[in-house]
Amino acid sequence: ANTPALEPTAPPEPAITGERREIEVILDDTIFPKELEFTVGDTIVMTVVNEGSVEHTFEFTDFEIIWEVQKGQTQVFEWTVPNEPGEYDCGCYLTGEDPAAHEGMEGLCFILAPGAKEISQDAEAPDSI
C-alpha cells in the first residue's frame, strides 16, 4: 500500500528584514513633516535637523520614541520599523520655554506592510494644499 507523502512543515516565519533607508527631517518652530512613510522591517537612519529657535523633539509615542534635538543641532537616530502597519501620530509635543514655537508641530507616520504601495503615490489622492 502506498502511504501518502507527509506534507513538509513550513519553516518558521523569518523576521522581516527590509532595506536601510536614510531620511532627513527638518524641524523648525511650528514646522513638522505632515506625513512620513515607513515600511515594516526597514532600518531607518533619520537625520533630524533643528532649525528652530528652541529645542524640538521627534516623538512617535506609540513606539516610545522621543528624540530630542537642541536648537541649531543635528542628530542622527536609528530605528527598525516594527511589524505594526497602520497610521500613527507623530510630532513635537514640547510646550517648554516658548509654547508658540511648538504650535502645529504634528504629523502622521504611516507604517506600510512590506510590498504595500506607498500611500503618497496613490493617483486618486487629491494634492494637499
Residue pairs with C-beta under 8 A, 6 or more apart in sequence:
15 41
16 40
16 41
16 83
16 114
17 41
18 39
18 40
18 41
18 42
18 43
18 81
18 114
19 39
19 42
19 43
20 42
20 43
20 45
21 38
21 42
21 43
21 44
21 45
22 45
22 46
22 47
23 36
23 44
23 45
23 46
23 47
24 46
24 47
24 49
25 33
25 36
25 46
25 47
25 48
25 49
25 58
26 49
26 51
27 48
27 49
27 50
27 51
27 52
27 56
27 58
27 69
27 92
27 105
28 50
28 51
28 52
28 56
29 52
29 53
29 54
29 56
29 98
29 100
29 101
29 102
30 100
30 101
30 102
30 103
30 104
30 105
31 52
31 105
32 90
32 91
32 92
32 104
32 105
32 106
32 107
33 107
34 107
34 108
34 128
35 107
35 108
35 109
35 110
35 119
35 120
36 90
36 107
36 108
36 109
36 110
37 109
37 110
37 112
37 118
37 119
37 120
38 44
38 81
38 109
38 110
38 111
38 112
39 81
39 111
39 112
39 113
39 114
39 116
40 81
40 82
40 83
40 84
40 85
40 111
40 112
40 113
40 114
41 80
41 81
41 83
41 114
42 80
42 81
43 78
43 79
43 80
43 81
44 78
44 79
44 80
44 81
45 76
45 77
45 78
46 58
46 67
46 76
46 77
46 78
46 79
47 74
47 75
47 76
48 58
48 67
48 69
48 74
48 75
48 76
48 77
49 69
49 74
50 56
50 69
50 70
50 71
50 72
50 73
50 74
51 72
52 71
52 101
53 71
53 98
53 101
54 71
54 94
54 96
54 97
54 98
54 101
54 102
55 68
55 69
55 70
55 71
55 94
55 96
56 68
56 69
56 71
56 92
56 94
56 101
56 102
56 105
57 66
57 67
57 68
57 69
57 92
57 93
57 94
58 65
58 66
58 67
58 69
58 77
58 90
58 92
59 65
59 66
59 67
59 90
59 91
59 92
59 93
60 88
60 90
60 109
61 89
61 90
61 93
62 84
62 88
62 89
63 79
63 82
63 88
65 77
65 79
67 75
67 77
68 75
69 75
81 111
82 111
84 111
85 111
85 112
85 113
85 116
86 110
86 111
87 108
87 109
87 110
87 111
88 108
88 109
88 110
88 111
89 106
89 107
89 108
89 109
90 106
90 107
90 108
90 109
91 105
91 106
91 107
92 102
92 105
92 106
93 102
93 105
93 106
94 102
95 102
96 102
110 119
112 118
112 119
119 125
